[in-house]
Amino acid sequence: MKALAREIGEEATTPSMSETLTTPLHNFWADAATRYQKEHYPKMHMVRRPFPRPDNVDASAQLTRDLIRRTRI
């Protein structure tokens, strides 16, 4: 989260993506990152929706491109 804030700014909007909703360790990590962000970077907004995708690199890449396209200024 520190590196993210340094690179994109402390007031940016970022997505939280997950390949699967049933991976407990990933969900634990994502929840911890969100808590840290809220405590240390309260003006940063993390879109904390799960983005379940199949284990498919092309689908994940397309989702990422779509998110980038929608958030460009």
DSSP file (Angstrom, degrees, kcal/mol; ACC not computed):
  #  RESIDUE AA STRUCTURE BP1 BP2  ACC     N-H-->O    O-->H-N    N-H-->O    O-->H-N    TCO  KAPPA ALPHA  PHI   PSI    X-CA   Y-CA   Z-CA
    1    1 A M     >        0   0    0      0, 0.0     4,-2.6     0, 0.0     5,-0.2   0.000 360.0 360.0 360.0 -36.8    0.0    0.0    0.0
    2    2 A K  H  >  +     0   0    0      2,-0.2     4,-2.2     1,-0.2     5,-0.1   0.930 360.0  45.3 -61.8 -44.9    2.9    2.3    0.7
    3    3 A A  H  > S+     0   0    0      2,-0.2     4,-2.3     1,-0.2    -1,-0.2   0.894 112.2  52.1 -66.3 -39.4    4.4    1.8   -2.8
    4    4 A L  H  > S+     0   0    0      2,-0.2     4,-2.8     1,-0.2     5,-0.5   0.940 110.8  46.7 -61.8 -47.6    0.9    2.2   -4.3
    5    5 A A  H  X S+     0   0    0     -4,-2.6     4,-1.6     1,-0.2    -1,-0.2   0.886 112.8  50.5 -62.1 -39.2    0.4    5.5   -2.6
    6    6 A R  H  < S+     0   0    0     -4,-2.2    -1,-0.2    -5,-0.2    -2,-0.2   0.898 116.7  40.3 -65.7 -39.8    3.8    6.7   -3.6
    7    7 A E  H  < S+     0   0    0     -4,-2.3    -2,-0.2    -5,-0.1    -1,-0.2   0.869 130.9  21.3 -80.6 -38.5    3.3    5.8   -7.2
    8    8 A I  H  < S-     0   0    0     -4,-2.8    -3,-0.2    -5,-0.2     3,-0.2   0.522 112.7-101.5-112.4  -6.6   -0.3    6.8   -7.9
    9    9 A G    ><  -     0   0    0     -4,-1.6     3,-0.9    -5,-0.5    -1,-0.2  -0.048  27.1 -90.5 101.8 154.5   -0.9    9.4   -5.1
   10   10 A E  T 3  S+     0   0    0      1,-0.2    33,-0.3    -4,-0.1    -1,-0.1   0.452 121.4  49.8 -83.4  -0.2   -2.6    9.3   -1.8
   11   11 A E  T 3  S+     0   0    0     -3,-0.2    -1,-0.2    -6,-0.1    -2,-0.1   0.133  84.8 121.0-121.7  19.5   -6.0   10.4   -3.3
   12   12 A A    <   -     0   0    0     -3,-0.9    33,-2.7    -7,-0.1     2,-0.5  -0.270  60.4-124.4 -79.8 166.6   -6.2    8.0   -6.1
   13   13 A T  E     +a   45   0A   0     31,-0.2    33,-0.2    58,-0.1    -2,-0.1  -0.960  33.6 179.4-110.6 130.6   -9.0    5.4   -6.8
   14   14 A T  E     -a   46   0A   0     31,-2.5    33,-3.5    -2,-0.5     2,-0.2  -0.953  21.9-127.1-132.2 149.8   -7.8    1.8   -7.1
   15   15 A P  E     -a   47   0A   0      0, 0.0     2,-0.5     0, 0.0    33,-0.2  -0.613   8.9-146.2 -90.8 156.4   -9.5   -1.5   -7.8
   16   16 A S        -     0   0    0     31,-1.7     2,-0.3    33,-0.3    33,-0.2  -0.974  26.1-171.9-118.0 113.6   -9.1   -4.6   -5.7
   17   17 A M        -     0   0    0     -2,-0.5     2,-0.4    33,-0.1     3,-0.1  -0.808  11.2-173.3-112.7 148.8   -9.4   -7.6   -7.9
   18   18 A S        -     0   0    0     -2,-0.3    35,-0.3    33,-0.3    33,-0.1  -1.000  23.4-147.4-138.4 138.0   -9.5  -11.3   -7.1
   19   19 A E  S    S+     0   0    0     -2,-0.4    34,-1.2     1,-0.2     2,-0.3   0.813  89.2  14.1 -71.2 -29.7   -9.4  -14.3   -9.4
   20   20 A T    >   -     0   0    0     32,-0.2     3,-0.5     3,-0.1    -1,-0.2  -0.995  58.4-143.7-147.0 149.5  -11.7  -16.2   -7.2
   21   21 A L  T 3  S+     0   0    0     -2,-0.3    -1,-0.1     1,-0.2    -2,-0.0   0.475  97.1  64.5 -89.3  -2.3  -14.0  -15.5   -4.3
   22   22 A T  T 3   +     0   0    0      1,-0.1    -1,-0.2     5,-0.0     0, 0.0   0.151  69.0 104.3-109.9  19.4  -13.1  -18.7   -2.6
   23   23 A T    <>  -     0   0    0     -3,-0.5     4,-2.3     1,-0.2     5,-0.2  -0.830  50.2-169.1-101.1  97.1   -9.4  -18.2   -1.8
   24   24 A P  H  > S+     0   0    0      0, 0.0     4,-2.4     0, 0.0    -1,-0.2   0.869  82.3  50.8 -57.4 -42.0   -9.3  -17.4    1.9
   25   25 A L  H  > S+     0   0    0      2,-0.2     4,-2.4     1,-0.2     5,-0.2   0.914 111.4  47.6 -66.5 -41.5   -5.7  -16.3    2.0
   26   26 A H  H  > S+     0   0    0      1,-0.2     4,-2.8     2,-0.2    -1,-0.2   0.932 112.8  49.0 -63.5 -43.8   -6.1  -13.8   -0.9
   27   27 A N  H  X S+     0   0    0     -4,-2.3     4,-2.4     2,-0.2    -2,-0.2   0.881 110.6  51.3 -63.4 -37.9   -9.3  -12.4    0.7
   28   28 A F  H  X S+     0   0    0     -4,-2.4     4,-2.2    -5,-0.2    -1,-0.2   0.928 111.9  47.0 -62.2 -46.1   -7.5  -12.1    4.0
   29   29 A W  H  X S+     0   0    0     -4,-2.4     4,-2.4     2,-0.2    -2,-0.2   0.920 112.7  48.9 -61.9 -45.8   -4.6  -10.2    2.3
   30   30 A A  H  X S+     0   0    0     -4,-2.8     4,-2.1     1,-0.2    -2,-0.2   0.896 111.4  49.7 -63.8 -40.5   -7.1   -7.9    0.4
   31   31 A D  H  X S+     0   0    0     -4,-2.4     4,-2.3     2,-0.2    -1,-0.2   0.905 110.8  49.8 -64.1 -41.3   -9.0   -7.1    3.6
   32   32 A A  H  X S+     0   0    0     -4,-2.2     4,-2.4     2,-0.2    -2,-0.2   0.899 110.0  50.7 -65.2 -40.2   -5.8   -6.3    5.4
   33   33 A A  H  X S+     0   0    0     -4,-2.4     4,-2.5     2,-0.2    -1,-0.2   0.903 110.1  50.2 -63.4 -40.9   -4.7   -4.0    2.6
   34   34 A T  H  X S+     0   0    0     -4,-2.1     4,-2.4     2,-0.2    -2,-0.2   0.910 110.6  48.9 -64.9 -42.6   -8.0   -2.2    2.6
   35   35 A R  H  X S+     0   0    0     -4,-2.3     4,-1.9     2,-0.2    -2,-0.2   0.923 112.5  48.2 -62.1 -44.1   -7.8   -1.7    6.4
   36   36 A Y  H  X S+     0   0    0     -4,-2.4     4,-2.8     1,-0.2     5,-0.4   0.916 111.2  51.1 -62.5 -43.8   -4.3   -0.3    6.1
   37   37 A Q  H  X S+     0   0    0     -4,-2.5     4,-2.8     1,-0.2     7,-0.3   0.924 109.8  49.0 -60.7 -45.7   -5.3    2.0    3.3
   38   38 A K  H  < S+     0   0    0     -4,-2.4    -1,-0.2     1,-0.2    -2,-0.2   0.868 116.1  43.6 -63.4 -36.3   -8.2    3.4    5.3
   39   39 A E  H  < S+     0   0    0     -4,-1.9    -2,-0.2    -5,-0.2    -1,-0.2   0.909 128.1  25.2 -75.5 -43.3   -6.1    4.0    8.3
   40   40 A H  H  < S+     0   0    0     -4,-2.8    -3,-0.2     1,-0.2    -2,-0.2   0.721 133.0  30.4 -98.5 -24.5   -3.0    5.5    6.6
   41   41 A Y    ><  +     0   0    0     -4,-2.8     3,-1.8    -5,-0.4    -1,-0.2  -0.565  63.8 166.4-134.0  68.7   -4.4    7.0    3.4
   42   42 A P  T 3  S+     0   0    0      0, 0.0    -1,-0.1     0, 0.0    -4,-0.1   0.694  75.8  56.2 -64.3 -19.2   -8.0    8.0    4.1
   43   43 A K  T 3  S+     0   0    0    -33,-0.3     2,-0.3    -6,-0.1    -5,-0.1   0.572  87.3  94.2 -88.7  -8.6   -8.4   10.1    0.9
   44   44 A M    <   -     0   0    0     -3,-1.8     2,-0.6    -7,-0.3   -31,-0.2  -0.660  67.7-149.5 -81.1 137.0   -7.5    7.1   -1.2
   45   45 A H  E     -a   13   0A   0    -33,-2.7   -31,-2.5    -2,-0.3     2,-0.6  -0.936   8.7-165.1-113.2 120.5  -10.5    5.2   -2.5
   46   46 A M  E     -a   14   0A   0     -2,-0.6     2,-1.1   -33,-0.2   -33,-0.1  -0.909  19.6-136.9-105.2 122.0  -10.3    1.5   -3.1
   47   47 A V  E     -a   15   0A   0    -33,-3.5   -31,-1.7    -2,-0.6     2,-0.8  -0.660  23.4-168.1 -73.9 104.2  -13.0   -0.1   -5.1
   48   48 A R        +     0   0    0     -2,-1.1    -1,-0.1   -33,-0.2   -31,-0.1  -0.351  36.8 127.8-100.4  54.5  -13.5   -3.1   -2.9
   49   49 A R        -     0   0    0     -2,-0.8   -33,-0.3   -33,-0.2     2,-0.3  -0.884  62.1-119.4-101.7 139.3  -15.7   -5.2   -5.2
   50   50 A P        -     0   0    0      0, 0.0   -33,-0.1     0, 0.0   -29,-0.1  -0.601  19.3-158.0 -73.7 139.5  -14.6   -8.7   -5.9
   51   51 A F        -     0   0    0     -2,-0.3   -33,-0.3   -35,-0.1     2,-0.2  -0.725  12.9-161.9-115.2  78.9  -14.0   -9.2   -9.6
   52   52 A P        +     0   0    0      0, 0.0   -33,-0.2     0, 0.0   -32,-0.2  -0.436  17.8 167.1 -68.4 128.6  -14.4  -13.0   -9.9
   53   53 A R        -     0   0    0    -34,-1.2    -2,-0.0   -35,-0.3     7,-0.0  -0.948  38.6-102.4-133.4 154.6  -12.9  -14.3  -13.2
   54   54 A P        -     0   0    0      0, 0.0     2,-2.9     0, 0.0     6,-0.1  -0.284  55.5 -83.6 -67.5 166.7  -12.0  -17.7  -14.3
   55   55 A D  S    S+     0   0    0      4,-0.1     2,-0.4     5,-0.0   -35,-0.0  -0.446  89.1 131.4 -72.0  76.4   -8.4  -18.7  -14.2
   56   56 A N     >  -     0   0    0     -2,-2.9     4,-2.2     1,-0.1     5,-0.2  -0.952  49.0-160.4-140.5 111.6   -7.9  -17.1  -17.5
   57   57 A V  H  > S+     0   0    0     -2,-0.4     4,-2.6     1,-0.2     5,-0.2   0.886  94.7  52.5 -61.3 -40.9   -5.1  -14.6  -18.2
   58   58 A D  H  > S+     0   0    0      1,-0.2     4,-2.3     2,-0.2    -1,-0.2   0.908 109.8  48.0 -64.0 -42.0   -6.8  -13.1  -21.2
   59   59 A A  H  > S+     0   0    0      2,-0.2     4,-2.2     1,-0.2    -1,-0.2   0.897 113.2  48.5 -65.4 -40.3  -10.0  -12.4  -19.3
   60   60 A S  H  X S+     0   0    0     -4,-2.2     4,-2.3     2,-0.2    -2,-0.2   0.908 111.3  49.8 -65.6 -42.1   -8.0  -10.8  -16.4
   61   61 A A  H  X S+     0   0    0     -4,-2.6     4,-2.4     2,-0.2    -2,-0.2   0.904 110.9  49.8 -63.7 -41.0   -6.0   -8.7  -18.8
   62   62 A Q  H  X S+     0   0    0     -4,-2.3     4,-2.5     2,-0.2    -2,-0.2   0.914 109.8  50.7 -65.0 -42.5   -9.2   -7.5  -20.5
   63   63 A L  H  X S+     0   0    0     -4,-2.2     4,-2.4     1,-0.2    -1,-0.2   0.917 110.7  49.8 -60.3 -43.2  -10.8   -6.6  -17.2
   64   64 A T  H  X S+     0   0    0     -4,-2.3     4,-2.4     2,-0.2    -2,-0.2   0.923 110.6  49.0 -62.5 -45.1   -7.7   -4.6  -16.2
   65   65 A R  H  X S+     0   0    0     -4,-2.4     4,-2.6     1,-0.2    -1,-0.2   0.909 110.9  51.2 -61.0 -41.4   -7.7   -2.7  -19.5
   66   66 A D  H  X S+     0   0    0     -4,-2.5     4,-2.1     2,-0.2    -2,-0.2   0.909 110.2  48.6 -62.6 -42.4  -11.4   -1.9  -19.1
   67   67 A L  H  X S+     0   0    0     -4,-2.4     4,-1.3     2,-0.2    -1,-0.2   0.910 112.3  48.6 -64.5 -41.8  -10.8   -0.6  -15.6
   68   68 A I  H  X S+     0   0    0     -4,-2.4     4,-0.7     1,-0.2     3,-0.5   0.928 110.7  51.0 -63.2 -45.1   -7.9    1.6  -16.7
   69   69 A R  H >< S+     0   0    0     -4,-2.6     3,-0.6     1,-0.2    -1,-0.2   0.892 110.4  49.4 -60.3 -40.6  -10.0    2.9  -19.6
   70   70 A R  H 3< S+     0   0    0     -4,-2.1    -1,-0.2     1,-0.2    -2,-0.2   0.742 112.7  47.2 -72.6 -22.8  -12.9    3.8  -17.3
   71   71 A T  H 3< S+     0   0    0     -4,-1.3    -1,-0.2    -3,-0.5    -2,-0.2   0.432  81.5 118.0-102.0   1.5  -10.6    5.6  -14.8
   72   72 A R    <<        0   0    0     -4,-0.7    -3,-0.0    -3,-0.6    -4,-0.0  -0.399 360.0 360.0 -68.4 144.5   -8.6    7.8  -17.2
   73   73 A I              0   0    0     -2,-0.1    -1,-0.1     0, 0.0    -3,-0.0   0.407 360.0 360.0 -92.7 360.0   -8.9   11.5  -16.8
